[in-house]
Amino acid sequence: EEHSAQHASSLGPCLAAVKAFKELMGQEGMSVAPCKDDTLDLLEKNLEEQLGLILPSETITPAEHHRDADSALIFLCYPLGVVSDDMGLQIVDRLKKVMGHIAMCRYRKDSYWCKDYKEKIGDDPTKHFTD
């Protein structure tokens, strides 16, 4: 994307990876050399904090790029499992905003996927026909 923002759908996989790595390290009795002992705990805490500020939205800043519904957030519910059931329900409820009558777009003002896109729309991927 052309702007700088924290995306919940990007932070979630990082959090899932940290949790999985912590679990692996615990099973194997390993350490994260040359890192400090609390590095993974700190990463987990900070990622959870940032997600807590953003969710159930995808992005909140900058304001002109605020995205309150994004289909990618469903992966935070399953298979990653990094959100509570309550937050998962809030995410799913917001996804109603991106549902069409036969498909679901990634986020509002995004175009739907179409296998014949270039033949039907042309080479300009910035055209939007969903709103």
KEBA-831841 format. One record per residue (C-alpha): residue number from 1; chain; x, y, z. Coordinates in steps of 0.05 Angstrom, whole numbers, m for minus. Example, Ala and Ser with C-alpha at 12.3 -4.5 7.8 and 13.67 -1.06 7.14 Angstrom:
2
(1,'A',(246,m90,156))
(2,'A',(273,m21,143))
END
This chain:
131
(1,'A',(0,0,0))
(2,'A',(21,72,m10))
(3,'A',(12,95,62))
(4,'A',(41,78,129))
(5,'A',(m7,47,179))
(6,'A',(m13,m9,229))
(7,'A',(m59,m63,201))
(8,'A',(m91,m111,250))
(9,'A',(m90,m165,196))
(10,'A',(m13,m158,194))
(11,'A',(m2,m153,270))
(12,'A',(m45,m214,283))
(13,'A',(0,m264,246))
(14,'A',(60,m234,282))
(15,'A',(26,m246,349))
(16,'A',(8,m317,329))
(17,'A',(80,m330,309))
(18,'A',(107,m303,375))
(19,'A',(57,m347,414))
(20,'A',(76,m409,373))
(21,'A',(150,m395,381))
(22,'A',(142,m387,456))
(23,'A',(106,m453,459))
(24,'A',(160,m487,418))
(25,'A',(215,m457,461))
(26,'A',(179,m481,524))
(27,'A',(174,m552,498))
(28,'A',(246,m556,477))
(29,'A',(274,m519,537))
(30,'A',(311,m472,491))
(31,'A',(328,m398,497))
(32,'A',(325,m342,446))
(33,'A',(399,m325,444))
(34,'A',(425,m271,440))
(35,'A',(359,m239,462))
(36,'A',(340,m224,533))
(37,'A',(297,m275,569))
(38,'A',(234,m231,566))
(39,'A',(239,m214,491))
(40,'A',(181,m259,469))
(41,'A',(139,m237,529))
(42,'A',(151,m164,511))
(43,'A',(134,m176,438))
(44,'A',(70,m213,457))
(45,'A',(49,m158,505))
(46,'A',(62,m102,456))
(47,'A',(28,m137,398))
(48,'A',(m33,m152,441))
(49,'A',(m34,m80,463))
(50,'A',(m32,m53,393))
(51,'A',(m85,m101,369))
(52,'A',(m129,m81,427))
(53,'A',(m124,m8,404))
(54,'A',(m142,m24,332))
(55,'A',(m192,m81,334))
(56,'A',(m246,m93,312))
(57,'A',(m222,m45,257))
(58,'A',(m167,m61,208))
(59,'A',(m133,7,212))
(60,'A',(m150,69,253))
(61,'A',(m94,117,233))
(62,'A',(m82,156,192))
(63,'A',(m155,178,195))
(64,'A',(m161,184,119))
(65,'A',(m144,110,113))
(66,'A',(m187,86,170))
(67,'A',(m216,18,152))
(68,'A',(m269,m9,198))
(69,'A',(m282,m74,161))
(70,'A',(m233,m119,125))
(71,'A',(m243,m192,105))
(72,'A',(m170,m208,124))
(73,'A',(m189,m200,197))
(74,'A',(m226,m267,195))
(75,'A',(m158,m302,198))
(76,'A',(m147,m272,267))
(77,'A',(m207,m313,290))
(78,'A',(m189,m376,252))
(79,'A',(m140,m407,241))
(80,'A',(m95,m360,282))
(81,'A',(m140,m356,343))
(82,'A',(m109,m292,370))
(83,'A',(m174,m257,388))
(84,'A',(m226,m272,440))
(85,'A',(m294,m301,421))
(86,'A',(m326,m233,435))
(87,'A',(m277,m197,390))
(88,'A',(m287,m250,337))
(89,'A',(m361,m237,338))
(90,'A',(m349,m162,330))
(91,'A',(m304,m175,271))
(92,'A',(m354,m222,238))
(93,'A',(m410,m171,249))
(94,'A',(m369,m117,215))
(95,'A',(m356,m162,156))
(96,'A',(m429,m152,137))
(97,'A',(m405,m85,110))
(98,'A',(m363,m119,56))
(99,'A',(m412,m173,35))
(100,'A',(m444,m167,m33))
(101,'A',(m503,m206,m59))
(102,'A',(m458,m260,m89))
(103,'A',(m388,m246,m61))
(104,'A',(m347,m211,m8))
(105,'A',(m295,m158,m23))
(106,'A',(m233,m149,19))
(107,'A',(m255,m80,45))
(108,'A',(m303,m25,24))
(109,'A',(m285,9,m41))
(110,'A',(m243,m51,m61))
(111,'A',(m262,m88,m125))
(112,'A',(m287,m160,m124))
(113,'A',(m242,m214,m151))
(114,'A',(m256,m235,m222))
(115,'A',(m216,m286,m262))
(116,'A',(m228,m247,m327))
(117,'A',(m213,m179,m295))
(118,'A',(m166,m154,m350))
(119,'A',(m214,m174,m406))
(120,'A',(m275,m143,m372))
(121,'A',(m245,m83,m337))
(122,'A',(m178,m68,m370))
(123,'A',(m108,m60,m344))
(124,'A',(m125,m5,m293))
(125,'A',(m128,m40,m225))
(126,'A',(m149,25,m192))
(127,'A',(m219,24,m220))
(128,'A',(m272,10,m167))
(129,'A',(m341,m16,m185))
(130,'A',(m365,m41,m118))
(131,'A',(m397,21,m87))
END
